[in-house]
Amino acid sequence: MSRPSEAMKAEFDTVASWTADAVEELGPDYALPAACRGSGSPAVLAWLCEALQLDTGTTLLDSGAGVGGPAAFAEQRYGARPVLTDPMPAAVTASRRLFGLPAVVCDSRQLPFPSEGFDAAWALGVLCTVAEKQLLLAELRRVLVPSGRLGLLVLVRTTDSLGDKPEGNTFPSYEELRHLLDSTDFQVLEEVDASDFPDPPVAWQAHADRVEAVIAARHGGDTAWGAADRQSAALGRLLRSGQLRTVLMHAVRT
Ligand SMILES: C[S@@+](CC[C@H](N)C(=O)[O-])C[C@H]1O[C@@H](n2cnc3c(N)ncnc32)[C@H](O)[C@@H]1O
């Protein structure tokens, strides 16, 4: 199985722990905006929570939870009971520090959970970071109850010849994504483009920016900061030029 590159470790592991440090210094209001790395806006997260009908007590597996913002959003605003997983140990520690949610270090291609234990699962910004996408989706299917709900946020490529890519990412085309879901026995019920949603509210964005600024001030000279910054700059260019678009999907286990 493919292993994360150094740039991915910087982006998803080292920066996760710097994020938790900065939030602890600035205060708890900063936690959610700073910890939604990839999925971003409250409007997007609310759509996913509503589509998956998350409610008090719904068990939710967050695959590739990162620093844990989306799972904490689902817990705080919808009463869901999330379990977080991520292969990066510092990300898992950061999510525990910021939100106190159950979090496990593991690779979602091989989940340490029994079959049919979760009502819902989501993977937000994760499929693009994994080469073996089919393995990951098959594992998510295995741990979902029959008719369990799956949420995805996926960056899909709109062209065959992408420009300068962030290291370690493989972006599926829309057709490849639909084929992957068919072949792992998921039925797509609805999908939307993230560009249809409003930008994050000003206060949310300001909090996220403040945390970024604290991290940059403290670690701007570190090699890991430079590597993580190059990763997000490359991603930003691909999104702005329209070579990537962000798709949200709600599917069910068939
Ligand atoms: C763009 S971040 C998104 C984090 C979080 N889902 C969010 O939306 O804020 C991608 C995450 O996928 C995780 N990841 C990478 N490979 C993975 C794998 N094989 N299984 C599970 N998660 C993985 C990374 O460690 C990282 O935390």
The ligand as a Tripos MOL2 file, in Angstrom:
@<TRIPOS>MOLECULE
LIG
   27    29     1     0     0
SMALL
NO_CHARGES

@<TRIPOS>ATOM
      1 C1         -7.3640   17.2350    3.5110 C.3       1 LIG1
      2 S1         -7.2230   16.4140    5.0630 S.3       1 LIG1
      3 C2         -8.9180   16.4640    5.5770 C.3       1 LIG1
      4 C3         -9.1070   16.3400    7.0600 C.3       1 LIG1
      5 C4        -10.5630   16.3720    7.5390 C.3       1 LIG1
      6 N1        -11.3180   15.2940    6.9460 N.3       1 LIG1
      7 C5        -11.2300   17.6920    7.2310 C.2       1 LIG1
      8 O1        -12.0530   17.7450    6.3060 O.co2     1 LIG1
      9 O2        -10.9500   18.6790    7.9120 O.co2     1 LIG1
     10 C6         -6.9950   14.7060    4.5650 C.3       1 LIG1
     11 C7         -6.8340   13.7320    5.7300 C.3       1 LIG1
     12 O3         -6.8160   12.3900    5.2270 O.3       1 LIG1
     13 C8         -5.9240   11.6510    6.0130 C.3       1 LIG1
     14 N2         -5.5140   10.4180    5.3350 N.ar      1 LIG1
     15 C9         -4.5200   10.2370    4.4410 C.ar      1 LIG1
     16 N3         -4.4320    8.9320    4.0920 N.ar      1 LIG1
     17 C10        -5.4040    8.2750    4.7750 C.ar      1 LIG1
     18 C11        -5.8040    6.9140    4.8670 C.ar      1 LIG1
     19 N4         -5.1940    5.9620    4.1680 N.pl3     1 LIG1
     20 N5         -6.8100    6.6010    5.7020 N.ar      1 LIG1
     21 C12        -7.4380    7.5820    6.4030 C.ar      1 LIG1
     22 N6         -7.1030    8.8670    6.3650 N.ar      1 LIG1
     23 C13        -6.0970    9.2200    5.5600 C.ar      1 LIG1
     24 C14        -4.7720   12.6300    6.2520 C.3       1 LIG1
     25 O4         -3.9220   12.2270    7.3070 O.3       1 LIG1
     26 C15        -5.5320   13.9250    6.5110 C.3       1 LIG1
     27 O5         -5.7970   14.1180    7.8730 O.3       1 LIG1
@<TRIPOS>BOND
     1     1     2 1
     2     2     3 1
     3     2    10 1
     4     3     4 1
     5     4     5 1
     6     5     6 1
     7     5     7 1
     8     7     8 2
     9     7     9 1
    10    10    11 1
    11    11    12 1
    12    11    26 1
    13    12    13 1
    14    13    14 1
    15    13    24 1
    16    14    15 ar
    17    14    23 ar
    18    15    16 ar
    19    16    17 ar
    20    17    18 ar
    21    17    23 ar
    22    18    19 1
    23    18    20 ar
    24    20    21 ar
    25    21    22 ar
    26    22    23 ar
    27    24    25 1
    28    24    26 1
    29    26    27 1
@<TRIPOS>SUBSTRUCTURE
     1 LIG1         1 GROUP 0 **** ****
